[in-house]
Amino acid sequence: MNLYIKTAQKSDETALKRLFLNSFDDTLGFVNMFFSHHFNPDYTICAYDGDRIVGEAHLLPCEICGAPAFYAYGICVDAELRGNGIGKRIMCAIKDFGKAQNAAIVLHPENADLFAFYENSGFYPCGEWCFETHTATAPPAVLLPCSATEYNEIRNKRFVDLLVWDDGSAEYALTQETFFGLSAYKVISDNREDIVLCGKDSDGVFIKETTATKETLPAIVSAVAKKFDSADVRVLLPSGDGETVICGYGFNSPKNIYMNLLLD
């Protein structure tokens, strides 16, 4: 195997799409959307076996506790070549990329096996969440239309000391969430603006992200419950239960990073 790793070229897009499509349980429509909105060769790590692309990883810029960072996403290796150390080489390249940019790396393992793989690659837990079920009891707030720019401005203002996206990363993240049926809104209560990202799945109505405080959350829960005609709403909130885990490399944060706008 003649393996080497470097950042991608624009001409690699078709091969990267094919590998992405074969590696994940995603539709062609999603893969096309992903690459049309997000593909940046300078932020894409590629593993080549000669001229053939056999692995990839995509990076989105963000900030963690005021320091530069990247969210690593879409990490995959050709199924026929797994077990040959390509994934480990990609992880080393991701860490080297972060070091060169003086930036930390964060990622979201999809399952326990991947969590173990990332831990063995030098990553460590830096945030844990779980869903809490809330019953709608308060008078509902009003959900207002919200553009990606508005959403990110409010989000970053509230999470400035935790994790914030740049505008391009936030716009892509919301594009992906709406692709899967979620909706983003802003809420104004007592002269305070908050955002909420919500939707419905086989387990019921849920809020994936919100900037609500403990005091404003009940009205937002009631608003989402009313929209989806449900009595209960699951809310993804920080927790020590380890149900949803973020892994990081290259920084030490004392905080449980609230990062629910996850690219799953």
HUSUL-V241073 format. One record per pair of residues at least 24 apart in sequence whose C-alpha atoms are under 8 Angstrom apart, sorted by sequence separation. I is the first residue (numbers start at 0). GAP is how many residues later the second one is. If there is no record, write none. Layout:
BEGIN
i->(I:I)
gap->(GAP:GAP)
END
This chain:
BEGIN
i->(53:195:235:204:12:147:197:206:208:53:188:204:205:206:207:208:69:199:204:205:206:207:68:91:203:204:205:206:90:203:205:9:54:8:54:7:8:56:69:71:87:150:186:6:7:18:55:67:68:69:70:71:72:150:6:7:18:54:67:68:69:70:71:72:150:6:7:18:66:67:68:69:70:6:7:15:56:66:68:146:6:7:14:145:5:6:46:144:145:153:154:4:5:15:63:144:145:153:154:4:5:143:144:153:4:142:143:3:4:46:142:143:2:3:45:142:150:2:3:44:141:1:2:3:140:141:1:2:140:0:1:44:140:0:44:208:158:207:208:22:157:207:19:22:22:19:22:154:18:18:18:139:140:139:140:137:138:139:142:136:137:139:140:141:135:139:140:135:138:139:4:137:138:4:135:136:134:135:139:5:133:134:175:4:172:135:172:172:161:65:162:64:65:135:161:162:64:65:134:135:161:162:63:64:65:134:135:63:64:133:134:62:63:132:133:62:63:132:133:61:62:132:133:61:62:131:132:61:62:130:131:60:61:130:131:60:130:131:129:130:61:128:129:60:128:129:59:128:129:127:128:126:127:128:129:127:128:129:127:128:129:127:128:129:127:128:127:128:127:126:127:125:126:124:125:126:124:125:124:125:123:124:122:123:122:123:122:121:125:126:127:117:125:126:127:125:126:37:125:126:114:126:37:36:108:107:108:107:108:106:107:105:106:105:106:33:105:32:104:105:103:104:103:104:103:102:103:29:98:97:94:107:109:94:107:107:64:72)
gap->(24:24:24:25:26:26:26:26:26:27:27:27:27:27:27:27:28:28:28:28:28:28:29:29:29:29:29:29:30:30:30:31:31:32:32:33:33:33:33:33:33:33:33:34:34:34:34:34:34:34:34:34:34:34:35:35:35:35:35:35:35:35:35:35:35:36:36:36:36:36:36:36:36:37:37:37:37:37:37:37:38:38:38:38:39:39:39:39:39:39:39:40:40:40:40:40:40:40:40:41:41:41:41:41:42:42:42:43:43:43:43:43:44:44:44:44:44:45:45:45:45:46:46:46:46:46:47:47:47:48:48:48:48:49:49:51:52:52:52:53:53:53:54:54:55:56:56:56:57:58:59:78:78:79:79:80:80:80:80:81:81:81:81:81:82:82:82:83:83:83:84:84:84:85:85:85:86:86:86:87:87:87:87:88:88:89:89:90:93:94:94:95:95:95:95:95:96:96:96:96:96:96:97:97:97:97:97:98:98:98:98:99:99:99:99:100:100:100:100:101:101:101:101:102:102:102:102:103:103:103:103:104:104:104:104:105:105:105:106:106:107:107:107:108:108:108:109:109:109:110:110:111:111:111:111:112:112:112:113:113:113:114:114:114:115:115:116:116:117:118:118:119:119:120:120:120:121:121:122:122:123:123:124:124:125:125:126:127:127:128:128:129:129:129:129:130:130:131:131:131:132:132:134:135:136:137:137:138:138:139:139:140:140:141:141:142:142:143:143:143:144:144:145:145:146:147:147:149:151:152:154:154:154:155:155:156:188:190)
END
